[in-house]
Amino acid sequence: MSNSEKLLKTLSSLIENGILTSKDIQKEISTDFKFRRDKLINKLELVSREEFEILKKIVQKQELAIKKLSKKKKSKKVKKS
């Protein structure tokens, strides 16, 4: 079923149920779009900006720790030679 058919079906069901004022229809359509947006966001497994920034900081700290460890390992190899 195409998006236009779904929209028409939603509108017709709203009118059948007695929701005749334009504000009520607008509110119902807005709610429907919000639901679809949330469903899409969940499907794509998107994260918030805050979560992204926290993970970014964690990765940066891990990169520094790896660099420090690799420097220590290289210095130990040089001392053994």
C-alpha positions as a Markdown table, in Angstrom:
| # | Residue | x | y | z |
|---|---|---|---|---|
| 1 | Met | 0.0 | 0.0 | 0.0 |
| 2 | Ser | 1.5 | 3.4 | -1.0 |
| 3 | Asn | 1.9 | 6.3 | 1.4 |
| 4 | Ser | -0.9 | 8.3 | -0.2 |
| 5 | Glu | -3.3 | 5.4 | 0.2 |
| 6 | Lys | -2.4 | 5.1 | 3.8 |
| 7 | Leu | -2.9 | 8.8 | 4.3 |
| 8 | Leu | -6.3 | 8.7 | 2.6 |
| 9 | Lys | -7.3 | 5.7 | 4.7 |
| 10 | Thr | -6.3 | 7.4 | 7.9 |
| 11 | Leu | -8.2 | 10.5 | 6.9 |
| 12 | Ser | -11.3 | 8.6 | 6.0 |
| 13 | Ser | -11.2 | 6.6 | 9.2 |
| 14 | Leu | -10.9 | 9.8 | 11.2 |
| 15 | Ile | -13.9 | 11.4 | 9.4 |
| 16 | Glu | -15.9 | 8.2 | 9.9 |
| 17 | Asn | -15.2 | 8.2 | 13.6 |
| 18 | Gly | -16.6 | 11.7 | 14.0 |
| 19 | Ile | -13.4 | 13.8 | 14.1 |
| 20 | Leu | -14.5 | 16.6 | 11.8 |
| 21 | Thr | -12.7 | 19.7 | 13.0 |
| 22 | Ser | -9.5 | 20.7 | 11.3 |
| 23 | Lys | -7.6 | 21.0 | 14.5 |
| 24 | Asp | -8.5 | 17.5 | 15.5 |
| 25 | Ile | -7.5 | 16.2 | 12.1 |
| 26 | Gln | -4.2 | 18.1 | 12.2 |
| 27 | Lys | -3.5 | 16.8 | 15.7 |
| 28 | Glu | -4.2 | 13.2 | 14.7 |
| 29 | Ile | -2.1 | 13.5 | 11.6 |
| 30 | Ser | 0.7 | 15.0 | 13.6 |
| 31 | Thr | 0.5 | 12.2 | 16.1 |
| 32 | Asp | 0.6 | 9.6 | 13.3 |
| 33 | Phe | 3.7 | 11.2 | 11.8 |
| 34 | Lys | 5.5 | 11.3 | 15.2 |
| 35 | Phe | 4.7 | 7.6 | 15.7 |
| 36 | Arg | 6.1 | 6.8 | 12.2 |
| 37 | Arg | 9.2 | 8.9 | 12.9 |
| 38 | Asp | 9.8 | 7.2 | 16.2 |
| 39 | Lys | 9.3 | 3.8 | 14.6 |
| 40 | Leu | 11.9 | 4.7 | 11.9 |
| 41 | Ile | 14.4 | 6.0 | 14.5 |
| 42 | Asn | 14.1 | 2.7 | 16.5 |
| 43 | Lys | 14.5 | 0.7 | 13.3 |
| 44 | Leu | 17.7 | 2.6 | 12.4 |
| 45 | Glu | 19.0 | 2.3 | 15.9 |
| 46 | Leu | 20.0 | 6.0 | 16.0 |
| 47 | Val | 21.6 | 7.4 | 19.1 |
| 48 | Ser | 21.3 | 10.8 | 20.7 |
| 49 | Arg | 24.0 | 13.5 | 20.4 |
| 50 | Glu | 24.8 | 13.0 | 24.1 |
| 51 | Glu | 25.4 | 9.3 | 23.8 |
| 52 | Phe | 27.5 | 9.9 | 20.7 |
| 53 | Glu | 29.7 | 12.4 | 22.5 |
| 54 | Ile | 30.2 | 10.1 | 25.5 |
| 55 | Leu | 31.2 | 7.2 | 23.2 |
| 56 | Lys | 33.6 | 9.6 | 21.3 |
| 57 | Lys | 35.3 | 10.5 | 24.6 |
| 58 | Ile | 35.7 | 6.9 | 25.6 |
| 59 | Val | 37.2 | 6.0 | 22.2 |
| 60 | Gln | 39.7 | 8.9 | 22.5 |
| 61 | Lys | 40.8 | 7.8 | 26.0 |
| 62 | Gln | 41.2 | 4.2 | 24.7 |
| 63 | Glu | 43.3 | 5.5 | 21.8 |
| 64 | Leu | 45.6 | 7.3 | 24.2 |
| 65 | Ala | 46.0 | 4.2 | 26.4 |
| 66 | Ile | 46.9 | 2.1 | 23.3 |
| 67 | Lys | 49.5 | 4.6 | 22.2 |
| 68 | Lys | 51.0 | 4.7 | 25.7 |
| 69 | Leu | 51.1 | 0.9 | 25.8 |
| 70 | Ser | 52.7 | 0.6 | 22.4 |
| 71 | Lys | 55.4 | 3.1 | 23.3 |
| 72 | Lys | 56.2 | 1.1 | 26.5 |
| 73 | Lys | 56.4 | -2.1 | 24.5 |
| 74 | Lys | 58.7 | -0.5 | 21.9 |
| 75 | Ser | 61.0 | 0.9 | 24.6 |
| 76 | Lys | 61.2 | -2.5 | 26.2 |
| 77 | Lys | 62.2 | -4.1 | 22.9 |
| 78 | Val | 64.9 | -1.4 | 22.4 |
| 79 | Lys | 66.3 | -2.1 | 25.9 |
| 80 | Lys | 66.5 | -5.8 | 25.2 |
| 81 | Ser | 68.6 | -5.3 | 22.0 |
